[in-house]
Amino acid sequence: MAMARLESTGSEIDLDRPNIDEYLAADSVQNSPQKLHLRDLIDISPSLTEAAGSIIDDSSRCFKSNPPERWNWNVYLFPLWCLGAVIRHGILFPARVAVLTAGWILFFSAFFPVHFLLTGHNKWRREIQRKLVEMMCSIFVASWTGVVKYHGPRPSMRPQQVFVANHTSMIDFVILEQMTAFAVIMQKHPGWVGFIQKTILESVSCIWFNRTESKDRETVARKLREHAQGADNNPLLIFPEGTCVNNQYTVMFKKAIFYNAFSPTL
């Protein structure tokens, strides 16, 4: 028995098709689509703006100061905090100021005679001033009642050698100078800080620069090479951040850039 072949007419097929206009909004049906230009396809400025913003946020968060956490505002810890504040400000602070003042008097009474009298003996003067700077940094740590434990070998003075360390605060510089009088790269400052830079820190061959002058970059690079080549110069210490971070992040340092002229020690 032969089966009849079923065929659908064109009108039936049209009835089975969904009406697309029913699923579209009224505005999209009435208004004709706008012409698409090539600049709309290749415009990547929003993506670049978002990428640059994310990079800036990731970098700037390392240097933003964090607000202190309030841990003492409760019934149990507030009386102990008040007692600690009295001990810190009434007993420990005057003792630390006395130790630091006596240290500065002892340091200046020995540093300036050596600085002005031993002008013809540069090697002796540099060695004595180096020891005096280490002594003054030790007095700073003593005024904090700090106990520092160093790990690893002591840095030695060898040519083509650069030390790199993270820089979370000025305490890092003082503690490292207590062990060895490093030569560091610093921003020029006015006032009493500039006086200390020109007189005291100049004795350990520190390198100064000014961020507002573009020519200082070439000068600092030249001084870095000259300092690293000298066998009698103090060890060179570089902070990769360029400034203090907020104790929450550390900045990665790419040591490969020093392999051409230096032998970095991390």
C-alpha positions as a Markdown table, in Angstrom:
| # | Residue | x | y | z |
|---|---|---|---|---|
| 1 | Met | 0.0 | 0.0 | 0.0 |
| 2 | Ala | 1.5 | 3.2 | -1.1 |
| 3 | Met | 1.6 | 6.1 | 1.4 |
| 4 | Ala | 0.5 | 9.5 | 0.2 |
| 5 | Arg | 3.2 | 12.1 | 0.2 |
| 6 | Leu | 2.4 | 15.0 | 2.5 |
| 7 | Glu | 3.5 | 18.4 | 1.3 |
| 8 | Ser | 2.9 | 21.8 | 3.0 |
| 9 | Thr | 1.8 | 24.8 | 1.1 |
| 10 | Gly | 3.5 | 28.1 | 1.3 |
| 11 | Ser | 0.7 | 29.7 | 3.4 |
| 12 | Glu | 1.0 | 26.9 | 6.0 |
| 13 | Ile | 4.8 | 27.5 | 6.3 |
| 14 | Asp | 4.2 | 31.2 | 6.8 |
| 15 | Leu | 1.7 | 30.5 | 9.6 |
| 16 | Asp | 4.3 | 28.2 | 11.4 |
| 17 | Arg | 7.0 | 30.8 | 11.3 |
| 18 | Pro | 7.2 | 33.0 | 14.5 |
| 19 | Asn | 6.3 | 36.6 | 14.2 |
| 20 | Ile | 9.6 | 38.3 | 15.1 |
| 21 | Asp | 7.9 | 41.7 | 15.4 |
| 22 | Glu | 6.0 | 40.6 | 18.5 |
| 23 | Tyr | 9.2 | 39.9 | 20.4 |
| 24 | Leu | 10.9 | 43.2 | 19.5 |
| 25 | Ala | 10.3 | 46.6 | 21.2 |
| 26 | Ala | 8.2 | 49.1 | 19.5 |
| 27 | Asp | 11.1 | 51.6 | 19.2 |
| 28 | Ser | 13.3 | 49.1 | 17.4 |
| 29 | Val | 10.6 | 48.3 | 14.9 |
| 30 | Gln | 9.7 | 51.8 | 14.1 |
| 31 | Asn | 13.2 | 53.3 | 14.0 |
| 32 | Ser | 15.7 | 52.2 | 11.4 |
| 33 | Pro | 19.1 | 51.1 | 12.6 |
| 34 | Gln | 21.9 | 53.7 | 12.5 |
| 35 | Lys | 24.8 | 53.3 | 10.1 |
| 36 | Leu | 27.8 | 51.6 | 11.8 |
| 37 | His | 31.1 | 53.4 | 11.1 |
| 38 | Leu | 34.6 | 52.0 | 11.2 |
| 39 | Arg | 35.7 | 54.3 | 14.0 |
| 40 | Asp | 33.1 | 52.6 | 16.2 |
| 41 | Leu | 34.7 | 49.3 | 15.7 |
| 42 | Ile | 38.3 | 50.3 | 16.3 |
| 43 | Asp | 37.6 | 52.7 | 19.2 |
| 44 | Ile | 39.5 | 51.1 | 22.1 |
| 45 | Ser | 39.9 | 54.3 | 24.2 |
| 46 | Pro | 37.4 | 53.0 | 26.9 |
| 47 | Ser | 39.4 | 49.8 | 27.3 |
| 48 | Leu | 42.7 | 51.6 | 27.4 |
| 49 | Thr | 41.3 | 54.0 | 30.0 |
| 50 | Glu | 40.1 | 51.1 | 32.2 |
| 51 | Ala | 43.4 | 49.3 | 31.9 |
| 52 | Ala | 45.4 | 52.4 | 32.8 |
| 53 | Gly | 43.1 | 53.1 | 35.7 |
| 54 | Ser | 43.6 | 49.6 | 37.1 |
| 55 | Ile | 47.4 | 49.9 | 36.8 |
| 56 | Ile | 47.3 | 53.2 | 38.6 |
| 57 | Asp | 45.1 | 51.8 | 41.4 |
| 58 | Asp | 47.3 | 48.8 | 41.8 |
| 59 | Ser | 50.4 | 51.0 | 42.1 |
| 60 | Ser | 49.0 | 53.8 | 44.2 |
| 61 | Arg | 47.5 | 51.6 | 46.8 |
| 62 | Cys | 51.1 | 50.7 | 47.9 |
| 63 | Phe | 51.8 | 54.3 | 49.0 |
| 64 | Lys | 48.4 | 55.4 | 50.4 |
| 65 | Ser | 48.5 | 55.8 | 54.2 |
| 66 | Asn | 46.2 | 53.4 | 56.0 |
| 67 | Pro | 44.0 | 54.8 | 58.8 |
| 68 | Pro | 44.8 | 53.4 | 62.2 |
| 69 | Glu | 42.5 | 50.7 | 63.5 |
| 70 | Arg | 40.8 | 51.5 | 66.8 |
| 71 | Trp | 41.4 | 48.6 | 69.0 |
| 72 | Asn | 41.2 | 50.2 | 72.5 |
| 73 | Trp | 37.6 | 51.5 | 72.5 |
| 74 | Asn | 36.1 | 49.0 | 74.8 |
| 75 | Val | 35.7 | 48.6 | 78.6 |
| 76 | Tyr | 38.4 | 46.0 | 79.0 |
| 77 | Leu | 41.3 | 47.5 | 77.0 |
| 78 | Phe | 40.8 | 51.2 | 77.5 |
| 79 | Pro | 42.1 | 51.3 | 81.1 |
| 80 | Leu | 45.2 | 49.3 | 80.1 |
| 81 | Trp | 45.7 | 51.7 | 77.2 |
| 82 | Cys | 45.6 | 54.7 | 79.5 |
| 83 | Leu | 48.1 | 53.1 | 81.8 |
| 84 | Gly | 50.4 | 52.4 | 78.9 |
| 85 | Ala | 50.1 | 55.9 | 77.6 |
| 86 | Val | 51.2 | 57.3 | 81.0 |
| 87 | Ile | 54.2 | 55.0 | 81.1 |
| 88 | Arg | 55.1 | 55.7 | 77.4 |
| 89 | His | 54.8 | 59.5 | 77.6 |
| 90 | Gly | 55.8 | 60.0 | 81.2 |
| 91 | Ile | 58.7 | 57.6 | 81.7 |
| 92 | Leu | 59.9 | 56.1 | 78.4 |
| 93 | Phe | 59.7 | 59.2 | 76.2 |
| 94 | Pro | 61.8 | 61.5 | 78.4 |
| 95 | Ala | 64.4 | 58.7 | 78.8 |
| 96 | Arg | 64.5 | 58.2 | 75.0 |
| 97 | Val | 64.8 | 61.9 | 74.4 |
| 98 | Ala | 67.7 | 62.1 | 76.9 |
| 99 | Val | 69.5 | 59.2 | 75.2 |
| 100 | Leu | 69.0 | 60.7 | 71.7 |
| 101 | Thr | 70.1 | 64.2 | 72.9 |
| 102 | Ala | 73.3 | 62.8 | 74.5 |
| 103 | Gly | 74.0 | 60.9 | 71.4 |
| 104 | Trp | 73.7 | 63.9 | 69.1 |
| 105 | Ile | 76.0 | 65.9 | 71.4 |
| 106 | Leu | 78.6 | 63.2 | 71.4 |
| 107 | Phe | 78.3 | 62.7 | 67.6 |
| 108 | Phe | 78.7 | 66.4 | 66.7 |
| 109 | Ser | 81.5 | 66.9 | 69.2 |
| 110 | Ala | 83.5 | 64.2 | 67.3 |
| 111 | Phe | 82.2 | 64.6 | 63.8 |
| 112 | Phe | 82.9 | 68.3 | 63.1 |
| 113 | Pro | 86.5 | 68.2 | 64.4 |
| 114 | Val | 87.2 | 65.3 | 62.1 |
| 115 | His | 85.3 | 66.9 | 59.2 |
| 116 | Phe | 87.2 | 70.2 | 59.3 |
| 117 | Leu | 90.6 | 69.2 | 60.7 |
| 118 | Leu | 91.4 | 66.1 | 58.7 |
| 119 | Thr | 91.0 | 67.7 | 55.3 |
| 120 | Gly | 94.3 | 66.5 | 54.0 |
| 121 | His | 93.7 | 62.9 | 55.1 |
| 122 | Asn | 90.7 | 61.8 | 53.1 |
| 123 | Lys | 91.1 | 58.1 | 53.7 |
| 124 | Trp | 91.3 | 58.5 | 57.5 |
| 125 | Arg | 88.5 | 61.1 | 57.6 |
| 126 | Arg | 86.2 | 58.9 | 55.5 |
| 127 | Glu | 86.8 | 55.9 | 57.7 |
| 128 | Ile | 86.2 | 57.8 | 61.0 |
| 129 | Gln | 83.1 | 59.5 | 59.7 |
| 130 | Arg | 81.8 | 56.2 | 58.5 |
| 131 | Lys | 82.2 | 54.8 | 62.0 |
| 132 | Leu | 80.6 | 57.9 | 63.5 |
| 133 | Val | 77.5 | 57.5 | 61.3 |
| 134 | Glu | 77.1 | 53.9 | 62.3 |
| 135 | Met | 77.4 | 54.9 | 66.0 |
| 136 | Met | 74.7 | 57.6 | 65.6 |
| 137 | Cys | 72.4 | 55.2 | 63.9 |
| 138 | Ser | 73.0 | 52.7 | 66.8 |
| 139 | Ile | 72.1 | 55.5 | 69.2 |
| 140 | Phe | 68.8 | 56.0 | 67.3 |
| 141 | Val | 68.0 | 52.3 | 67.7 |
| 142 | Ala | 68.9 | 52.5 | 71.4 |
| 143 | Ser | 66.5 | 55.4 | 71.9 |
| 144 | Trp | 63.8 | 53.2 | 70.5 |
| 145 | Thr | 64.9 | 50.4 | 72.8 |
| 146 | Gly | 65.1 | 48.3 | 69.7 |
| 147 | Val | 66.7 | 44.8 | 69.5 |
| 148 | Val | 67.9 | 44.0 | 65.9 |
| 149 | Lys | 69.0 | 40.6 | 64.8 |
| 150 | Tyr | 70.7 | 40.4 | 61.4 |
| 151 | His | 70.8 | 37.3 | 59.3 |
| 152 | Gly | 73.4 | 36.3 | 56.7 |
| 153 | Pro | 76.9 | 37.6 | 56.1 |
| 154 | Arg | 77.8 | 41.2 | 56.7 |
| 155 | Pro | 78.0 | 43.4 | 53.5 |
| 156 | Ser | 81.5 | 43.9 | 52.3 |
| 157 | Met | 82.9 | 46.6 | 50.1 |
| 158 | Arg | 83.6 | 45.2 | 46.7 |
| 159 | Pro | 83.4 | 46.9 | 43.3 |
| 160 | Gln | 80.4 | 46.5 | 41.0 |
| 161 | Gln | 78.1 | 45.6 | 43.8 |
| 162 | Val | 74.7 | 47.0 | 44.6 |
| 163 | Phe | 72.4 | 46.1 | 47.5 |
| 164 | Val | 68.6 | 46.4 | 47.1 |
| 165 | Ala | 66.1 | 46.5 | 50.0 |
| 166 | Asn | 62.4 | 47.3 | 50.4 |
| 167 | His | 61.6 | 50.6 | 51.9 |
| 168 | Thr | 58.6 | 50.7 | 54.3 |
| 169 | Ser | 59.8 | 53.6 | 56.5 |
| 170 | Met | 62.8 | 55.6 | 57.5 |
| 171 | Ile | 63.5 | 53.0 | 60.2 |
| 172 | Asp | 64.8 | 50.7 | 57.5 |
| 173 | Phe | 67.5 | 53.2 | 56.6 |
| 174 | Val | 68.6 | 53.8 | 60.2 |
| 175 | Ile | 68.7 | 50.0 | 61.0 |
| 176 | Leu | 70.7 | 49.3 | 57.8 |
| 177 | Glu | 73.1 | 52.2 | 58.4 |
| 178 | Gln | 73.7 | 50.8 | 61.9 |
| 179 | Met | 75.2 | 47.7 | 60.4 |
| 180 | Thr | 77.1 | 49.2 | 57.5 |
| 181 | Ala | 77.3 | 52.8 | 56.4 |
| 182 | Phe | 75.6 | 52.4 | 53.0 |
| 183 | Ala | 75.5 | 55.0 | 50.3 |
| 184 | Val | 72.0 | 55.6 | 49.2 |
| 185 | Ile | 70.1 | 57.7 | 46.6 |
| 186 | Met | 68.1 | 60.5 | 48.2 |
| 187 | Gln | 65.9 | 63.4 | 47.2 |
| 188 | Lys | 67.4 | 66.8 | 48.0 |
| 189 | His | 65.6 | 68.5 | 50.9 |
| 190 | Pro | 65.8 | 72.1 | 52.2 |
| 191 | Gly | 66.2 | 73.2 | 55.8 |
| 192 | Trp | 67.8 | 71.1 | 58.6 |
| 193 | Val | 67.3 | 67.9 | 56.6 |
| 194 | Gly | 69.4 | 69.4 | 53.8 |
| 195 | Phe | 72.0 | 70.4 | 56.3 |
| 196 | Ile | 72.3 | 66.8 | 57.5 |
| 197 | Gln | 72.5 | 65.7 | 53.9 |
| 198 | Lys | 75.3 | 68.1 | 53.0 |
| 199 | Thr | 77.4 | 67.5 | 56.1 |
| 200 | Ile | 76.7 | 64.1 | 57.6 |
| 201 | Leu | 75.4 | 61.9 | 54.8 |
| 202 | Glu | 77.8 | 63.4 | 52.3 |
| 203 | Ser | 80.6 | 61.7 | 54.2 |
| 204 | Val | 79.2 | 58.2 | 53.3 |
| 205 | Ser | 79.1 | 59.2 | 49.6 |
| 206 | Cys | 75.3 | 59.4 | 49.2 |
| 207 | Ile | 73.9 | 60.5 | 45.8 |
| 208 | Trp | 71.4 | 63.3 | 45.6 |
| 209 | Phe | 68.8 | 64.1 | 43.0 |
| 210 | Asn | 65.9 | 66.5 | 42.4 |
| 211 | Arg | 62.7 | 65.1 | 40.8 |
| 212 | Thr | 61.8 | 68.4 | 39.3 |
| 213 | Glu | 65.0 | 68.5 | 37.1 |
| 214 | Ser | 65.0 | 66.2 | 34.1 |
| 215 | Lys | 68.8 | 66.3 | 33.7 |
| 216 | Asp | 69.3 | 64.8 | 37.1 |
| 217 | Arg | 68.4 | 61.4 | 35.8 |
| 218 | Glu | 71.5 | 61.2 | 33.6 |
| 219 | Thr | 73.7 | 62.6 | 36.3 |
| 220 | Val | 72.4 | 60.1 | 38.9 |
| 221 | Ala | 73.0 | 57.2 | 36.4 |
| 222 | Arg | 76.6 | 58.4 | 35.8 |
| 223 | Lys | 77.3 | 58.7 | 39.5 |
| 224 | Leu | 75.9 | 55.3 | 40.1 |
| 225 | Arg | 78.3 | 53.7 | 37.6 |
| 226 | Glu | 81.2 | 55.7 | 39.1 |
| 227 | His | 80.4 | 54.8 | 42.6 |
| 228 | Ala | 79.9 | 51.1 | 41.9 |
| 229 | Gln | 83.3 | 50.9 | 40.1 |
| 230 | Gly | 85.2 | 52.3 | 43.1 |
| 231 | Ala | 86.7 | 49.6 | 45.4 |
| 232 | Asp | 87.0 | 52.0 | 48.4 |
| 233 | Asn | 83.5 | 53.4 | 48.2 |
| 234 | Asn | 80.8 | 52.5 | 50.7 |
| 235 | Pro | 78.3 | 49.8 | 49.6 |
| 236 | Leu | 75.5 | 51.2 | 47.5 |
| 237 | Leu | 72.0 | 50.6 | 48.7 |
| 238 | Ile | 68.9 | 51.2 | 46.4 |
| 239 | Phe | 65.3 | 51.2 | 47.4 |
| 240 | Pro | 63.2 | 50.1 | 44.4 |
| 241 | Glu | 60.1 | 51.9 | 45.5 |
| 242 | Gly | 61.8 | 55.3 | 45.4 |
| 243 | Thr | 59.8 | 56.3 | 48.5 |
| 244 | Cys | 58.3 | 54.7 | 51.6 |
| 245 | Val | 55.4 | 52.3 | 51.2 |
| 246 | Asn | 52.6 | 51.8 | 53.7 |
| 247 | Asn | 53.7 | 48.5 | 55.3 |
| 248 | Gln | 51.0 | 46.6 | 53.4 |
| 249 | Tyr | 52.7 | 45.9 | 50.1 |
| 250 | Thr | 56.2 | 45.5 | 48.7 |
| 251 | Val | 57.2 | 46.5 | 45.2 |
| 252 | Met | 58.9 | 43.9 | 43.0 |
| 253 | Phe | 62.4 | 44.8 | 41.8 |
| 254 | Lys | 63.7 | 43.7 | 38.4 |
| 255 | Lys | 67.3 | 42.9 | 39.1 |
| 256 | Ala | 68.2 | 42.1 | 35.5 |
| 257 | Ile | 68.8 | 45.7 | 34.6 |
| 258 | Phe | 71.9 | 45.7 | 36.8 |
| 259 | Tyr | 73.6 | 42.7 | 35.3 |
| 260 | Asn | 75.3 | 44.8 | 32.6 |
| 261 | Ala | 77.4 | 47.0 | 35.0 |
| 262 | Phe | 76.8 | 45.7 | 38.5 |
| 263 | Ser | 76.5 | 42.6 | 40.6 |
| 264 | Pro | 73.3 | 43.1 | 42.7 |
| 265 | Thr | 72.8 | 41.5 | 46.0 |
| 266 | Leu | 69.2 | 41.2 | 47.2 |
